[in-house]
Every structure is written in structure tokens, then in C-alpha cells.
Amino acid sequence: MNKPGPAPPAPSSAAAASPAPVWVDHPLLRREALEDRAYQRNIAATAAKRSTLVILPTGLGKTAIAIRVIADVLRSHGGKILFLAPTKPLVLQHATSIRAALIAEPVAVMTGENAPEDREAEWRESKIVVATPQVIENDLREGRHSLEEVSLTVFDEAHRAVGDYAYVAVGAHYEGLVLAMTASPGSSADKIVEVCRNLRIPLGHWEIRSPLDPDVAEYVHAISFEKVLVEVPEDARPVIARLRALYNLVLDEMKRKQWLSAPRPTLRDLLALGDEARRRLDAGDQDRVLYQVLSKQAIAVKLSHAVELAETQGLAALRAYLDRLEKDTRTRANRSLLKDRTFQEVLALVRIPQADHPKVRATAAVVGQELRQKPEARVIVFAHYRDTVDFLVGRLGGVEGVRAARFVGQAAREEGAGLTQREQAELLDQFRAGQVNVLVSTSIGEEGLDIPEVDLVVFYEPVPSEIRTIQRRGRTGRARAGRMVLLVTRDTRDEAYMYSARRKERKMHEELTRLREALNQMRLDPRPTAPPDPREQPSTPPAKGGQASLGDFR
């Protein structure tokens, strides 16, 4: 069943056994708090003197570098340290790491759970503040404090510093030393440059390391890669055929009315169309055609999603989605779909007991094999949808030696309740202790969280983002050799997403190589590069793909 496929960029061989660690000796750091790795030392020495973007593979200690820079800045400049991270669990994780490593200075935590008046007091009294960027953006806007006394701001997961994300607003208010960190900056030079401009990092002020760099290679372990190809289940084909026929009818109608101009509109075209219609309505346009556009667009998006579920997730996931859709008759799009005869046929078909999607059996086989060969192993299975997560946890529960648990975000959604921050932390503790040996996770497991080293990462489906692919894969191969298995349904979006992510990741590595070469040749400008003036930006993004102008809707 397991067919080897071309591996993504990864070190070609496992690292040799590491010698006993040497520890960082610093007056503000606890003894044996941080291992003294040469590449971390070199990067931190640079970042303590000038604003720097650090691009470093997952698992190689970006937080350790940040702590070294914080210690150096506190010792040499004093002032206040601001450490930003995208989520509350990450904020708490970083605060715990800083407290464990640094001597003396109290560390304050600021998230949306803290009342504004409490944050104001914490800001005045604390030398180190670890916070979500939205909280700092809001407090700056309300004038609760300023960033004038801040001597260093750390931006974790810095690839987010684009568009209207809160990092951009904080960067616009700050003119001091910046340490920006990411494992996956994006596939284009423009994206990297935008991050630098938004955070006032002079172009060229970056420290880039790859797994092949001599000072990094000894800490990187091999990750084997397998691709498992499965077929669309036979019993799903009648369902998919009806959904596709209905989807094509909706697209044909939208093209006849000149709402879409592309011969073969994509999901991106549909989403752009909906965004433009909503923008027009928000701007006060009262044209009734806009409501018709939004209704048809919503139907098309729902049908597209249903096809994807049937092909790549299985009829159980599709059935759960359609059950929720059937119960929600508040929207015109749902009511219209439920009246359609073909759609009613689909509802009847998905309620007939069906065999599991082949991916379910493949997941059980791969995970079971890993744990039979290595009973002490830890495994993480990534799935995009909570319905799939819940279904997989149930199926894996029947595999000998598997102790599986669902790992999802905090928000309660239609697909089910979330896990609170405390429940997430308790589950990770159980995973470390071996009480749970398989986490079935949504995207919450991709970014930042201190998930223990795993031996096997299973992608239940490919993701088109190179950033998310790198983050998922980075859960293994840290302290020892790892394994990655990618499940792909043949002739579906799975294949398109797999090739898209591979192409983007290759492009990202090429861009980073080019940037490193340019860095070696260019003369660095010591002046901060100001972020773009929002007044100079176009107020409306250009239309994408084959979307027609809304002026053509008549």
C-alpha cells in the first residue's frame, strides 16, 4: 500500500550522535537553561545589535535565540521587552520559557482575557511583556501606553506581518530594535520584503539558515517521506457525479449572466466574486443583483466544498456537513439547495451506510505499523476538518496499541466543541507521558505550540500552503530521525494541492538562496526602512482570476 514518492527538501542523512551539550554562560540566564549552539550564538549576536529577520527551520530553537537576545539587550540597554505571538497558547508557552531561562525580571502576560485596566498596570510595572498583537494594537490605539520605552520587540511567526494583521499596526508604531522570527517566510521575495518593510527591518538584515548549513546540519535529523495513493471510493462516485452536475449548472448560469468570465472558474474566482459583491453592498450600493450574485456564489462554494469532502475526506464527513446545512434554513442559498431534486438525491445517497474512505484504512494501517514496530513512538495525524478528526479518533481507537485523542482549537464550531487552553495543555502532558500516543489534530498543531517530538507525521490530506506543509512536517525529525506519510486521493484536489505546496516550497527555497547570495554582495543600509504609507495604497484590490467586474453584472 505504501508507495514511496519524491521527498520534499530535507537533510539527506541523519545527524551523528551529538556530544554532551555546552551551556550558555550569561549573567542574566540560569545555569544550564540554554544549550550553546554556534548558529544560535552567531544569530543572537547579530540580532542584539541590529533589527533582524531570522529564518530558521522548525525545531532549531528560534525561542532560544530570542531569549539570548533579550538577555543581551536587558544587560546592555535596559528598557522594556515586548514579545509578540499570534495565539494565547503561544503567548503562555513563550512566557513560561522566558521565566524558566531568565534570572530576575518579572514577565507579564497580556491577552484578550486581561481587562484593559489590568493591562495598563502590568505594562507600567513589568520589564518583559509577552502578548498577542491584537491586544497591543488596541492598547496603542486607545492610548493606554506607548512603545517609546521598549528597547526590543520580538515578532514570533513573523510571516504573518502582511496585509491588515496586527503585527503591521504594531510595527508602524515602533522604531526600536526588532527581532522577527519564522520558519516559513513564504514562497516569494515580495512576501519577504513586505514582512521586512512592515516591521521596519532594513532590507538585507536577515539571518537565514537551512538544514544543509554546516553549523546547523549536526542538529538536523533525516525525515523519510512516503506518499500513499488511494482511489475515490466506488460508492462515492454517484454522489460526486450529482454534486458536480449541480455545481456546473450553477456556474453555467453565473457565466450566462456575465457574473463570471473565466471559461473554467476556480474556487478563488468564486471567493473573489463574493468579496467584491460584499464590498459594493458595504459601500452603499443598493443594486438588487448583488444579492442574487451572493446567493448563487454561496451555493457554488457550498457545492464545491461538498465535492471536495466526498472525494478527499469520505462520505461520513460529507454526511455531517450536509446534516448541518439541512438544519440551517436561515440563508437563501441553503433553502434553494434543499429544494433541488438532485440535491435531495444526494442527501438520500449519503444516508445509506457506506464503507470508510480508503484514507481511513490507510491511516489505521500506517499508525498501527509504526506503533507495532516502536511501541514507545509518538504520532500526530493532521486533518483539515474537525468532523474528520472526530471520525479518525473513533476508528483509530480500534487499532491495537493506539491511544488516540483529538487535538483542536479553543473555538466552538458547528463541527463540535473546542478544547480550552487548559485542556490543550493537559492533553500535551498526556502525550509526553505516553498516556496518549496519537494526536489527531487540526491546524492548531501546526504553528508554534510546544508539541513533543513525534516519530511519525501523517497528512490525511495535502495542504496547498508551503508554510503549513513545512510546519506540519517540522513536528518530526527534531531530536531523532522522523517519518512523514502523505495520503493522496488520485485525480482529485489532493493531487493539485500536493503539487502546489511542493512547487511553492521549492520556489521559497530558491528565493532564500538568491536572497542569501544577494546579502553577501549588497551594502546594507543602516537606516530603518519605513513601512508603506497606507494612504498610498489602493483602496480596492484588483480583480483576480476570471472574475468579471461587478459593473458587468447587468
Secondary structure, 3 states (H helix, E strand, C coil): CCECCCCCCCCCCCCCCCCCCCECCCCCECCCCCECCHHHHHHHHHHCCCCEEEECCCCCCHHHHHHHHHHHHHHHCCCEEEEECCCHHHHHHHHHHHHHHECCCCEEEECCCCCHHHHHHHHHHCCEEEECHHHHHHHHHCCCCCCCCEEEEEECCHHHCCCCCHHHHHHHHCCCEEEEEECCCCCCHHHHHHHHHHCCCCCCCEEECCCCCHHHHCCCCCEEEEEEEECCCHHHHHHHHHHHHHHHHHHHHHHHCCCECCCCCCHHHHHHHHHHHHHHHHCCCCCCHHHHHHHHHHHHHHHHHHHHHHHHCCHHHHHHHHHHHHHCCCCHHHHHHHHCHHHHHHHHHHCCCCCCCHHHHHHHHHHHHHHHHCCCCCEEEECCCHHHHHHHHHHHCCCCCCCEEEECCCCCECCECCCCHHHHHHHHHHHHHCCCCEEEECHHHCCCCCCCCECEEEECCCCCCHHHHHHHHCCECCCCCEEEEEEEECCCHHHHHHHHHHHHHHHHHHHHHHHHHHHHHCCCCCCCCCCCCHHHCCCCCCCCCCECCHHHCC
